[in-house]
Structures are given as structure tokens and as C-alpha cells.
Amino acid sequence: MSSPRLSVVMAVRNGDKYLPETLDSVFGQSFEDFECLVVDDASTDGTVEMLEARRAADPRLRIFRNDASIGPYPAANRALEHAQAPLVARIDADDICRSDRFARQVAFMEAHPDHLLVGSGYRSIDGEGQLRYVKPNALDDAAFRWISRFRMPIVHPSFCFRATYPDGSPVRYREAYPVAQDFALACDLLAKGKAASLADPLIDYRMHDDNISSTRRAEQNTAAVETALRHLATDAMPEVAERFTPFLHALYAADEPDSAAFRSAVHAFRQDLAGPATAPAKRWRRRRAAGMLAEAFLRGRAPAARLAGALRFLWLGPDFVLPLAARVLEAKGLLAERSDLD
């Protein structure tokens, strides 16, 4: 029997609340040439029974069980060790795939052999499945690489990546931190090849109180800062990482922002934006930079502090004010983002 074209990988622990809907979306795909590897990370609810029932109905499901919990990334790595396909799609046990997700991403990866990773836009839903907002996310390699200097460019359950690097070594998650290693994996893949994101929302990405981003925010921020600085130092130059360090600590709420940090961040972005790029790419980057500056230095402050931050923004970064207005309109869906970047 020939190997499948795609391995779908999931790690789950006590996921019975949303798991049936997730599995329905996986096994209801228009693309059928896949295997689905699920590592049950020592669940104590009805997860195992749900998985066994699904496997009885569809032999493409392969189940691996941990006797003791080892965490989501080591569990995902266990699935990757058994994956047989040249491509891997990730999905979490509380998210939903659009029916053409696998077909779209496999077609892209097979048409672009120099790409190691492709993601997609997403629909954000709440714990009850109600729509919060829609996020189209068209990124070519240059845009993906630039955003990765500061933050995760795509949501983790939209990942579709090659099972091996160009040198034949297996792709694996780092396990230094129990959180945010999806960001680290994206940067590891970028170091060896290209990445992109399809504009269309191919994932319903569920946000609820049990998400790691809700329960382990401080750990996630620490890991994200470390990953961003490492990627900046390798994808650009070490001095670029040094210039952006105060900004990244403010963006991930590790440091209380002040005028010196804001001045440093504005100066760093101005230098970065002066580099070689097409005019559309520079406009797009300036809007994204303005949005991140506002997020780092205006978000979540008391009214007086927010007013002071707004005045600081006007005084120290006037060239980012109009791009910020455009970014707000993009975020609200009132202005289309350009995808023809470089």
C-alpha cells in the first residue's frame, strides 16, 4: 500500500467537549488521501472512547496513547515520528477545518517545492462556536518572514508543512518551553526554506478560557520574546535584534513601556523600513509596524496612561499615525490588505 500524501497530526488531552466536531471536519474533507495521527496525552475524560469509535468507522485514524501526560509539543513530536506522508497538517482538538482546507494546502505545497510551510486565514470563534471575527491572511514569503521577526504570522492549527527539511532531517517541535513552540517551528522552517499563507480562512480557530494563550500567558510571552529575538538575529543581523529588544519586551508585556522604549522602537522600525522592498511591501510593513507599536504602547493601559501614550505616539511617531489608521480599517475589514507584496 502506498503512503498517503498528507499526515494530519493532533495532540489531545481531555478534549471530549469539542473533539467530535473537530474530527467531523477532518474526516469530512474533500481531499481524502490522508492519515490522521492522534496522540492522546493521558486523557481522563471520554476522549479515548470517542477516538476508538471514530477509528472503527474510518481506518485512516491512528491512535497513540501516553500513559502519563508529556505536554502538547512532545505529544505532537510522537505523532510526527510515526507520520508516513511527505506533508503534515496540524489541527487542535477544539478547532474546525473548512472542507477544502487539505486540498488547498496540499495543492499549494505540491506546486511550490521551495516552500516548507503554508498557513491560511481563519475565523475566530468562541467556546460556543459563535463567530468573533474573520481574519484573511495573505502572506508571501517576504511578508511571512518579516512578520516572524516580531510575532507568529499564522495560527498554529492552520500549519501545513513538509515532514523533512531539505537536507532530509525530520521536522520536529522544540521542547525547551511547554508553550509557544509553534512560533519556534515556523522560524525553524523559515531558516531552511520559504513560507506563505493563503488568504482564505480555512480554519475556525476557537478561543476559550482553557486555551494555553489564556491559562499560560506569561510563559507564552517569555517563549515568544526568546523566539523573536533568535529569529531576528539569524534572519536579519544581531544588531537588528538589539535595536528591537525593548519593543519586543513591551509588545509581550514583559516590561512597562516608557518614552525611551517607544523612541527606540520607532527608530528601529524607521531603519528597518528604509531597507530594500517594493513600494507596496513598504506600505504594508509600515501599517503592520504602526499596529504593533500601538499594541505595545497603548494596549490595556489606564485611561490617563493611554492618553499619555497617544500623545507620545503623535509626538515621537507622527509618520506612523496615518498607517495606524489604515491598519485599524484593515482590521475591521473596511480596507483590503494588499497581498502582492514582493
C-alpha positions as CSV (number, residue, x, y, z in Angstrom):
1,M,0.0,0.0,0.0
2,S,1.4,3.4,-1.0
3,S,1.9,6.1,1.6
4,P,-0.7,8.9,1.9
5,R,0.0,12.3,0.6
6,L,-0.8,14.0,3.9
7,S,-0.4,13.2,7.6
8,V,-2.8,15.1,9.9
9,V,-1.4,15.4,13.4
10,M,-3.3,16.1,16.6
11,A,-2.3,16.0,20.3
12,V,-5.2,16.0,22.7
13,R,-5.8,15.8,26.4
14,N,-9.3,15.8,27.9
15,G,-10.8,17.2,24.7
16,D,-14.1,15.4,24.5
17,K,-16.1,18.7,24.6
18,Y,-15.1,19.8,21.1
19,L,-13.4,16.7,19.7
20,P,-16.4,15.2,17.8
21,E,-16.8,18.4,15.8
22,T,-13.1,18.6,15.0
23,L,-13.0,15.0,13.8
24,D,-16.0,15.5,11.7
25,S,-14.3,18.4,10.0
26,V,-11.1,16.3,9.4
27,F,-12.9,13.3,8.0
28,G,-15.3,15.4,6.0
29,Q,-12.5,16.8,3.8
30,S,-12.9,16.9,0.0
31,F,-9.2,15.7,-0.1
32,E,-9.2,12.1,1.1
33,D,-5.6,10.8,0.7
34,F,-4.5,11.3,4.2
35,E,-3.9,9.6,7.5
36,C,-4.8,11.1,10.9
37,L,-2.5,10.5,13.8
38,V,-3.8,11.5,17.2
39,V,-1.8,11.3,20.4
40,D,-4.0,11.1,23.5
41,D,-1.9,12.7,26.2
42,A,-3.3,10.6,29.1
43,S,-6.8,11.9,29.0
44,T,-9.2,11.2,31.9
45,D,-12.5,12.1,30.2
46,G,-14.2,10.4,27.3
47,T,-11.6,11.3,24.7
48,V,-10.3,7.7,24.2
49,E,-13.7,6.2,23.7
50,M,-14.5,8.9,21.1
51,L,-11.3,8.2,19.3
52,E,-11.9,4.4,19.3
53,A,-15.4,4.8,17.9
54,R,-14.1,7.0,15.1
55,R,-11.3,4.6,14.3
56,A,-13.8,1.8,14.0
57,A,-15.6,3.9,11.4
58,D,-12.5,5.1,9.5
59,P,-9.2,3.2,9.4
60,R,-7.3,6.3,8.4
61,L,-7.3,7.3,12.1
62,R,-4.2,6.0,14.0
63,I,-4.3,6.5,17.8
64,F,-1.3,6.6,20.2
65,R,-1.8,6.9,23.9
66,N,0.5,8.3,26.6
67,D,0.3,6.6,30.0
68,A,1.3,9.9,31.6
69,S,1.0,13.4,30.2
70,I,4.1,14.7,28.4
71,G,2.7,18.0,27.1
72,P,1.4,19.1,23.6
73,Y,4.6,19.5,21.8
74,P,6.3,16.3,22.9
75,A,3.0,14.6,22.1
76,A,2.9,16.1,18.6
77,N,6.5,15.0,18.1
78,R,5.5,11.5,19.0
79,A,2.9,11.6,16.2
80,L,5.4,13.1,13.8
81,E,7.7,10.1,14.4
82,H,5.0,7.8,13.0
83,A,3.8,10.0,10.2
84,Q,4.2,8.4,6.7
85,A,3.3,11.3,4.4
86,P,5.7,13.9,2.9
87,L,3.3,16.7,4.1
88,V,1.9,17.3,7.6
89,A,-1.2,19.3,8.6
90,R,-1.7,20.3,12.2
91,I,-5.1,20.6,13.9
92,D,-6.0,21.1,17.5
93,A,-8.8,19.2,19.2
94,D,-11.0,22.2,19.6
95,D,-10.7,23.8,16.1
96,I,-12.5,23.1,12.8
97,C,-11.2,22.7,9.3
98,R,-13.1,24.0,6.3
99,S,-13.9,21.2,3.9
100,D,-11.4,22.2,1.3
101,R,-8.6,23.0,3.6
102,F,-6.4,20.0,2.9
103,A,-7.0,20.2,-0.8
104,R,-6.0,23.8,-1.0
105,Q,-2.9,23.5,1.1
106,V,-1.6,20.2,-0.5
107,A,-2.1,21.8,-3.9
108,F,-0.1,24.8,-2.9
109,M,2.8,22.8,-1.4
110,E,3.0,20.5,-4.4
111,A,3.1,23.5,-6.7
112,H,5.7,25.3,-4.7
113,P,8.5,22.8,-3.8
114,D,10.7,25.6,-2.4
115,H,8.1,26.2,0.4
116,L,8.4,24.3,3.7
117,L,5.2,25.8,5.3
118,V,1.9,27.3,4.3
119,G,-0.8,28.6,6.6
120,S,-4.1,30.3,6.0
121,G,-6.6,32.9,7.2
122,Y,-9.0,31.9,9.9
123,R,-12.4,32.6,11.5
124,S,-12.1,33.3,15.2
125,I,-14.9,31.6,17.2
126,D,-15.8,31.4,20.9
127,G,-16.3,28.5,23.1
128,E,-19.9,28.1,21.8
129,G,-18.9,28.3,18.2
130,Q,-20.1,31.8,17.7
131,L,-18.2,33.9,15.2
132,R,-16.0,36.6,16.8
133,Y,-14.3,38.0,13.6
134,V,-12.8,36.8,10.3
135,K,-9.1,37.2,9.6
136,P,-7.9,36.8,6.0
137,N,-4.2,36.4,6.0
138,A,-2.5,36.5,2.6
139,L,1.3,36.4,3.1
140,D,4.0,35.7,0.6
141,D,7.5,34.6,1.8
142,A,8.8,38.1,2.3
143,A,5.8,39.2,4.3
144,F,5.8,36.0,6.3
145,R,9.5,36.3,7.1
146,W,9.1,40.0,8.1
147,I,6.2,39.4,10.5
148,S,8.1,36.5,12.0
149,R,10.7,38.9,13.3
150,F,8.1,40.1,15.8
151,R,5.3,37.6,16.2
152,M,3.6,34.4,14.9
153,P,2.4,35.2,11.4
154,I,-0.3,32.4,11.3
155,V,-2.4,30.4,13.8
156,H,-1.0,27.0,14.7
157,P,-3.9,24.8,13.5
158,S,-3.5,26.2,10.0
159,F,0.0,24.8,9.7
160,C,0.8,22.6,6.7
161,F,4.5,21.8,6.4
162,R,6.9,19.3,4.9
163,A,7.8,16.3,7.1
164,T,11.5,16.8,6.4
165,Y,13.9,19.7,5.9
166,P,15.7,19.9,2.5
167,D,18.7,18.0,4.0
168,G,16.4,15.1,4.9
169,S,16.4,15.7,8.6
170,P,12.9,15.3,10.3
171,V,10.9,18.4,11.2
172,R,10.2,18.5,15.0
173,Y,8.9,20.9,17.6
174,R,11.4,22.3,20.0
175,E,10.6,21.2,23.6
176,A,12.5,23.9,25.6
177,Y,9.2,25.5,26.6
178,P,5.8,23.8,27.1
179,V,4.2,26.7,25.2
180,A,4.8,28.8,22.0
181,Q,6.8,26.2,20.2
182,D,4.6,26.6,17.1
183,F,6.2,30.0,16.7
184,A,9.7,28.4,17.1
185,L,8.8,25.8,14.5
186,A,7.7,28.4,12.0
187,C,11.0,30.2,12.4
188,D,13.0,26.9,12.1
189,L,11.2,26.2,8.8
190,L,11.9,29.8,7.6
191,A,15.6,29.2,8.3
192,K,15.7,26.4,5.7
193,G,13.1,27.4,3.1
194,K,10.1,29.6,2.2
195,A,6.7,30.0,3.9
196,A,3.4,31.6,2.9
197,S,-0.2,31.9,4.0
198,L,-3.3,31.6,1.9
199,A,-5.7,34.5,2.3
200,D,-8.9,32.5,2.7
201,P,-10.0,31.4,6.2
202,L,-9.6,27.6,6.1
203,I,-9.8,27.2,9.9
204,D,-12.3,28.0,12.6
205,Y,-9.9,28.9,15.5
206,R,-11.6,28.5,18.8
207,M,-10.8,30.9,21.7
208,H,-12.0,29.9,25.2
209,D,-10.9,30.0,28.8
210,D,-9.0,26.7,28.6
211,N,-6.7,27.8,25.7
212,I,-3.0,27.9,26.6
213,S,-3.0,31.5,25.5
214,S,-5.4,32.2,28.3
215,T,-4.1,29.9,31.0
216,R,-0.3,30.3,30.5
217,R,0.1,33.8,29.0
218,A,3.2,34.8,30.9
219,E,5.1,31.6,29.9
220,Q,3.9,32.1,26.3
221,N,5.1,35.7,26.2
222,T,8.6,34.7,27.6
223,A,9.0,32.0,24.9
224,A,7.7,34.3,22.2
225,V,10.2,37.0,23.0
226,E,13.1,34.5,23.0
227,T,11.9,33.1,19.6
228,A,11.5,36.5,18.0
229,L,15.0,37.7,19.2
230,R,16.6,34.4,17.9
231,H,14.8,34.8,14.6
232,L,15.8,38.5,14.3
233,A,19.4,37.6,15.0
234,T,19.5,34.9,12.3
235,D,17.1,36.3,9.6
236,A,18.5,39.8,9.8
237,M,21.6,40.7,11.9
238,P,22.4,40.6,15.7
239,E,22.4,44.4,15.9
240,V,18.8,44.5,14.5
241,A,17.7,42.2,17.3
242,E,19.4,44.5,19.8
243,R,17.5,47.5,18.4
244,F,14.2,45.8,18.6
245,T,14.6,44.3,22.1
246,P,12.9,47.0,24.1
247,F,10.0,47.0,21.7
248,L,9.5,43.2,21.9
249,H,9.5,43.3,25.7
250,A,6.8,45.9,25.5
251,L,4.8,44.1,22.9
252,Y,4.8,40.9,25.0
253,A,4.1,42.9,28.2
254,A,7.3,41.9,29.8
255,D,8.3,45.5,30.5
256,E,6.2,48.6,31.3
257,P,6.6,50.8,28.2
258,D,8.1,54.3,28.5
259,S,9.2,57.1,26.3
260,A,12.7,55.7,25.8
261,A,11.4,52.3,24.7
262,F,8.9,53.9,22.3
263,R,11.6,56.2,20.8
264,S,13.9,53.2,20.4
265,A,11.1,51.2,18.7
266,V,10.1,54.0,16.3
267,H,13.8,54.5,15.4
268,A,14.3,50.7,14.8
269,F,11.2,50.5,12.6
270,R,12.3,53.5,10.5
271,Q,15.6,51.9,9.9
272,D,14.0,48.6,9.0
273,L,11.5,50.2,6.6
274,A,14.3,52.1,4.9
275,G,15.7,48.7,3.6
276,P,15.1,47.3,0.1
277,A,11.5,46.3,-0.7
278,T,8.9,47.2,-3.2
279,A,6.6,50.2,-2.6
280,P,3.5,48.1,-1.9
281,A,5.6,46.0,0.6
282,K,6.9,49.1,2.4
283,R,3.3,50.4,2.7
284,W,2.1,47.1,4.1
285,R,5.0,46.8,6.5
286,R,4.5,50.4,7.7
287,R,0.9,49.7,8.5
288,R,1.8,46.5,10.4
289,A,4.5,48.3,12.2
290,A,2.1,51.0,13.3
291,G,-0.3,48.4,14.5
292,M,2.3,46.7,16.6
293,L,3.6,50.0,18.0
294,A,0.1,50.8,19.1
295,E,-0.4,47.4,20.6
296,A,2.8,47.6,22.5
297,F,2.5,51.1,23.9
298,L,-1.3,51.8,24.1
299,R,-3.0,48.5,24.8
300,G,-4.5,47.7,28.2
301,R,-3.5,50.9,29.9
302,A,-5.4,53.1,32.3
303,P,-7.2,56.0,30.6
304,A,-4.6,58.6,31.7
305,A,-1.7,56.3,30.7
306,R,-3.4,55.6,27.3
307,L,-3.8,59.3,26.7
308,A,-0.2,59.9,27.5
309,G,0.7,57.1,25.2
310,A,-1.4,58.6,22.4
311,L,0.3,61.9,22.8
312,R,3.7,60.2,22.8
313,F,2.7,58.4,19.6
314,L,1.8,61.7,17.9
315,W,5.0,63.4,19.1
316,L,7.6,60.7,18.5
317,G,6.0,58.7,15.7
318,P,3.9,61.1,13.5
319,D,4.8,59.2,10.4
320,F,3.0,56.1,11.8
321,V,-0.3,57.8,12.6
322,L,-1.9,57.5,9.1
323,P,-0.6,54.0,8.6
324,L,-2.1,53.1,12.0
325,A,-5.5,54.5,10.9
326,A,-5.2,52.3,7.7
327,R,-4.3,49.3,9.9
328,V,-7.4,49.8,12.0
329,L,-9.6,49.9,8.9
330,E,-7.9,46.7,7.7
331,A,-8.5,45.0,11.0
332,K,-12.2,46.0,10.8
333,G,-12.5,44.7,7.2
334,L,-13.2,48.2,5.8
335,L,-9.9,48.3,3.8
336,A,-8.5,45.4,1.9
337,E,-4.9,44.3,2.6
338,R,-2.5,44.1,-0.3
339,S,-1.2,40.6,-0.9
340,D,1.1,41.4,-3.9
341,L,3.9,42.4,-1.6
342,D,7.2,41.4,-3.3
